[in-house]
Amino acid sequence: MVTATGRVALVTGASSGIGAATARLLAARGMRVVVNYLHSEAAAEEVVAGIGEAGGHALAVQADVRESAAVENLIEQVQAQWGGVDVLVHNALTPYAIKSFQDMTWKELGGKLDDEMRAAFTVTKAVLPTMTAQGWGRIIYIGTGLSRRPRAGMIALGTAKAALAQFARYLAQELGPWAITVNVVEPGPVEDTRIAGVLDDGIKRRQVAATPLGRLALAGDVAQAVAFYASEDNSFMTGTTAAVNGGMAMY
């Protein structure tokens, strides 16, 4: 078994927000990090450059993780550079509608469910051969507290992420014999992400007031939970969910 310094971590959707913070932290802890992005090449390269300046190792690779051919190409690039993927952090967020169920079409709800599960299925399938062959792996999915606590207009995202969480539990049960752990990190509202931009100041103030720790999460707070699940220290936690919400919801 190699040390954390030899591990290769793939972080999907890593050009900004939680993904970028996670990529930086894993690199700081000695992993070689694949910074996956869909459109934001400049932002992804900026993350890679920052990791390099800090003494770490990173590689930016474009891929739509919903597409099997694109993911296969991504894995081929990683294998050519560093070998297989030891740690998967699936963070990429596919688009979704923010509206009530009564105003929503099946294409909007069903499309989000399909995108969410297709991406998780595709990228997980691609990394498993290395993990099962070596008898070690870490898989972490980024969920959302909305999968447990509904909020107006968020039925598409909340429902899709609830499906992802159950998918993770089934994988944890199946992959345990290979010493592959599968866990979910469920943030509450996060200050420096795209979704934060659609919330008005009144909603944010109410969210802070409902949080015992007195502030909303930062991307770095979420990255810390991900980094634990990705580490050698996490040898006996699988099928679990970490709620990173400052106590806004306790379960």
Helices and strands as residue ranges (DSSP letters): G 4-6, E 8-11, H 17-28, E 32-37, H 41-53, E 57-62, H 68-81, E 87-90, G 101-103, H 106-134, E 137-142, G 145-147, H 155-175, G 176-178, E 180-187, G 195-198, H 201-209, H 219-230, E 241-244
